[in-house]
Amino acid sequence: MKKISKIILTLILVITLLQNCMNRDLQELNAKQDVIEKVNELFIFTDNRDWEKVKSVFADRVDFDMTSLAGGKPNLLANTEITSAWENGLKNLKAIHHQAGNYLVQINGDTADVFCYATATHYLPVKDGKNVKTFVGSYDIHLVKKEKWYIDRFKFNVKYVE
């Protein structure tokens, strides 16, 4: 009888440990999915030119780095500065399309780092027929979790522009 009791107690302990491990794994998977969704929202909201929603995915201030494309230095910008610049810079385009993937996500408590490949196409009919400009590269994005995830660091790494 003592052997059976020890076996049952051991099984209960093993099951409890497995449940705890599975819960941690599920929490990490959920956090990674939430972070990827936030990055996708940034691209989708930009494509839809929904500037209020774009602003809502950013933290109040963002370490913003597009130097690989435009030169200059990275800047700490208010989310309103970013969305205003994008709204003005993209307003004449007839269509914008971002496609991202190959996400690598590292969660560290209430912060996350994301790497992804992406392309952006800008469509504007012009007389010479070169209507589409394609930007290919990757992003390094950092997020912080408050009541929800916010992007607080954004870096584009251009590979080529065609």
C-alpha positions in Angstrom: 0.0 0.0 0.0 2.9 2.4 0.8 4.4 1.8 -2.7 1.0 2.6 -4.3 0.7 5.8 -2.3 4.3 6.9 -3.3 3.5 6.1 -6.9 0.3 8.2 -6.8 2.0 11.1 -5.1 4.8 11.0 -7.6 2.3 11.0 -10.5 0.5 13.9 -9.0 3.8 15.8 -8.6 4.8 15.0 -12.2 1.3 16.0 -13.6 1.5 19.3 -11.6 5.0 20.1 -12.9 3.9 19.4 -16.5 0.8 21.6 -16.1 3.0 24.4 -14.8 5.4 24.0 -17.8 2.5 23.9 -20.2 1.0 27.1 -18.7 4.3 29.0 -19.0 4.7 27.8 -22.6 1.1 28.8 -23.5 1.6 32.2 -21.9 4.8 32.8 -23.9 3.1 31.7 -27.1 0.2 34.0 -26.4 2.6 36.9 -25.7 4.4 36.2 -29.0 1.2 36.1 -30.9 0.1 39.4 -29.3 3.4 41.1 -30.3 3.2 39.8 -33.9 -0.3 41.1 -34.1 0.7 44.5 -32.9 3.4 44.7 -35.6 0.9 43.5 -38.2 -1.5 46.2 -37.0 1.1 48.8 -37.7 1.5 47.7 -41.3 -2.2 47.2 -41.9 -3.3 50.4 -40.3 -0.6 52.2 -42.4 -1.9 50.6 -45.6 -5.4 51.7 -44.7 -4.2 55.2 -43.8 -5.9 55.0 -40.5 -3.5 57.4 -38.7 -5.3 57.4 -35.3 -4.9 53.6 -35.2 -1.3 53.8 -36.4 -0.6 56.3 -33.6 -2.3 53.9 -31.1 0.3 51.1 -31.8 3.2 53.3 -30.9 4.3 54.4 -27.4 4.1 58.1 -26.7 7.8 58.4 -27.7 9.6 56.1 -30.1 13.2 55.6 -30.9 12.8 55.9 -34.7 15.4 54.9 -37.2 15.0 55.0 -40.9 18.6 56.0 -41.5 19.3 53.1 -43.8 16.9 54.5 -46.2 17.0 58.3 -45.7 20.4 58.9 -44.0 20.6 61.2 -41.0 20.5 60.1 -37.4 17.9 58.1 -35.4 15.5 60.3 -33.5 13.3 60.1 -30.4 9.9 61.1 -31.9 6.4 61.5 -30.5 4.0 59.1 -32.1 2.1 62.1 -33.5 5.3 63.3 -35.3 5.6 59.8 -36.9 2.0 59.6 -38.0 1.9 63.1 -39.3 5.1 62.6 -41.4 3.7 59.3 -42.8 0.3 60.9 -43.5 1.9 63.8 -45.4 4.5 61.7 -47.1 2.1 59.0 -48.3 -1.0 61.1 -49.1 -0.4 61.3 -52.9 0.0 57.5 -53.3 -2.9 55.6 -54.8 -2.1 52.5 -52.8 0.3 51.3 -50.1 0.9 47.6 -49.3 3.2 46.1 -46.6 3.9 42.4 -46.4 5.9 41.1 -43.4 6.9 37.7 -42.2 9.7 35.5 -40.9 9.1 36.8 -37.4 11.6 36.2 -34.7 10.2 37.2 -31.3 12.0 37.3 -28.0 9.8 38.1 -24.9 11.5 39.3 -21.8 8.8 40.0 -19.2 7.1 43.2 -20.2 9.4 43.9 -23.2 9.7 42.2 -26.6 12.1 42.3 -29.5 10.9 41.5 -33.0 12.9 40.9 -36.2 11.0 40.5 -39.4 11.5 40.7 -43.2 9.2 43.0 -45.0 8.4 44.6 -48.4 6.4 47.8 -49.0 5.0 48.8 -52.3 3.9 52.3 -53.1 1.7 52.7 -56.2 1.4 56.0 -58.0 0.6 56.2 -61.7 3.2 58.3 -63.5 3.7 59.1 -67.2 6.9 57.0 -67.6 4.9 53.9 -66.4 7.1 53.2 -63.4 4.1 53.2 -61.2 5.3 51.0 -58.3 8.2 51.6 -56.0 9.2 48.6 -53.9 11.1 48.8 -50.6 12.7 45.5 -49.4 14.3 45.0 -46.1 13.9 44.1 -42.5 12.7 45.6 -39.3 14.0 45.6 -35.7 11.1 46.5 -33.4 11.0 46.8 -29.7 7.8 46.7 -27.7 6.9 47.4 -24.1 3.8 46.1 -22.4 1.7 48.4 -20.2 -2.0 47.7 -20.4 -1.2 46.4 -23.9 1.8 46.2 -26.2 3.3 49.4 -27.7 6.1 49.9 -30.2 8.8 52.1 -28.5 11.7 51.4 -30.9 11.4 51.1 -34.7 14.2 50.5 -37.1 14.1 49.8 -40.8 17.0 48.1 -42.5 16.8 48.6 -46.2 18.1 45.8 -48.4 17.2 47.4 -51.7 14.7 49.7 -53.4 13.4 49.1 -56.8 
